[in-house]
Amino acid sequence: VQLVESGGGLVLPGGSLRLSCAASGFTISTSAMKWARQAPGKGLEWVTSIGSAGGIYYADSVKGRFIISRDNAKNMVYLQMNNLKPEDTAVYYCAEARMGGARGPGTQVTVSS
């Protein structure tokens, strides 16, 4: 089982990024998936989840700005991030939503002018 994130980078405040998560070794269509992030000096923070049946949930801090989606045919999960703020700076992780599930190595997102 492997998850690999991509798409991070440096972006200006107000900008957008799209993160991608490629899954292998299992089929995401039967799994709930999530994105989490860890800002410098802080703990891991849940950002958003998408259930196997399509239910979607967001942390209040990103609601209305971030959009999670999945492409079961490509075994991919995405995170569209709009109107980014400096406080969104963090390493972003894709993971299975279940306790003890697989997690990727993360991708750095830096929001700064």
Secondary structure per residue as TSV (DSSP state, phi and psi in degrees):
chain	resnum	aa	ss	phi	psi
A	1	V	-	360.0	128.3
A	2	Q	E	-145.8	140.9
A	3	L	E	-127.4	135.2
A	4	V	E	-134.6	121.2
A	5	E	E	-90.6	154.3
A	6	S	E	-153.4	166.2
A	7	G	-	104.1	-2.4
A	8	G	-	-71.9	172.8
A	9	G	E	163.2	-166.5
A	10	L	E	-99.7	130.8
A	11	V	E	-141.0	148.8
A	12	L	-	-74.6	151.1
A	13	P	T	-53.5	136.4
A	14	G	T	90.6	-9.8
A	15	G	-	-82.0	-177.0
A	16	S	-	-131.4	152.1
A	17	L	E	-143.1	151.9
A	18	R	E	-122.2	117.0
A	19	L	E	-91.7	145.2
A	20	S	E	-122.3	150.4
A	21	C	E	-135.1	115.4
A	22	A	E	-97.1	125.4
A	23	A	E	-105.5	143.6
A	24	S	E	-144.3	153.3
A	25	G	S	88.0	-7.4
A	26	F	S	-158.2	166.9
A	27	T	-	-104.5	119.0
A	28	I	G	-69.8	-18.1
A	29	S	G	-62.2	-23.9
A	30	T	G	-103.7	9.8
A	31	S	S	-122.8	142.2
A	32	A	-	-78.7	137.4
A	33	M	E	-123.6	157.0
A	34	K	E	-145.7	162.5
A	35	W	E	-116.7	138.7
A	36	A	E	-133.6	164.8
A	37	R	E	-143.5	156.9
A	38	Q	E	-134.5	113.0
A	39	A	-	-81.9	158.7
A	40	P	T	-55.2	126.7
A	41	G	T	75.6	7.9
A	42	K	S	-123.0	169.6
A	43	G	-	-81.8	175.1
A	44	L	E	-70.5	132.2
A	45	E	E	-120.1	127.2
A	46	W	E	-69.8	138.2
A	47	V	E	-111.0	-50.9
A	48	T	E	-164.1	154.3
A	49	S	E	-136.0	153.2
A	50	I	E	-134.7	124.4
A	51	G	-	-79.3	166.3
A	52	S	T	-63.8	-27.5
A	53	A	T	-91.9	0.6
A	54	G	-	102.4	-3.2
A	55	G	-	-62.9	136.9
A	56	I	E	-125.7	139.5
A	57	Y	E	-137.7	145.5
A	58	Y	E	-131.4	147.0
A	59	A	-	-67.9	147.7
A	60	D	T	-56.7	-32.7
A	61	S	T	-67.1	-18.7
A	62	V	T	-120.7	-5.2
A	63	K	T	-59.4	131.4
A	64	G	T	89.2	-10.1
A	65	R	T	-118.1	-34.3
A	66	F	E	-106.4	149.2
A	67	I	E	-135.6	122.6
A	68	I	E	-95.9	144.7
A	69	S	E	-151.4	168.3
A	70	R	E	-140.4	149.3
A	71	D	E	-123.4	97.5
A	72	N	T	-64.5	-32.8
A	73	A	T	-64.9	-33.5
A	74	K	T	-97.0	-3.8
A	75	N	T	58.3	45.3
A	76	M	E	-126.3	149.5
A	77	V	E	-124.4	144.0
A	78	Y	E	-127.8	156.2
A	79	L	E	-135.3	108.0
A	80	Q	E	-87.6	121.4
A	81	M	E	-116.3	118.1
A	82	N	-	-117.0	161.1
A	83	N	S	47.5	52.3
A	84	L	-	-67.0	145.7
A	85	K	-	-119.9	156.3
A	86	P	G	-54.9	-32.5
A	87	E	G	-72.4	-5.4
A	88	D	G	-84.1	-6.7
A	89	T	-	-59.4	124.5
A	90	A	E	-178.5	169.4
A	91	V	E	-88.7	126.9
A	92	Y	E	-103.0	131.6
A	93	Y	E	-117.8	139.5
A	94	C	E	-99.6	139.4
A	95	A	E	-154.7	157.4
A	96	E	E	-67.3	140.4
A	97	A	S	-75.0	-21.4
A	98	R	S	-69.6	152.9
A	99	M	T	-58.8	130.1
A	100	G	T	78.0	9.5
A	101	G	-	-71.7	168.4
A	102	A	-	-66.8	151.3
A	103	R	B	-140.0	143.9
A	104	G	-	-79.0	175.8
A	105	P	-	-76.5	-15.0
A	106	G	-	97.4	158.5
A	107	T	E	-136.3	136.5
A	108	Q	E	-81.5	131.1
A	109	V	E	-119.5	123.4
A	110	T	E	-123.3	123.1
A	111	V	E	-111.7	110.0
A	112	S	-	-158.9	149.3
A	113	S	-	-96.8	360.0
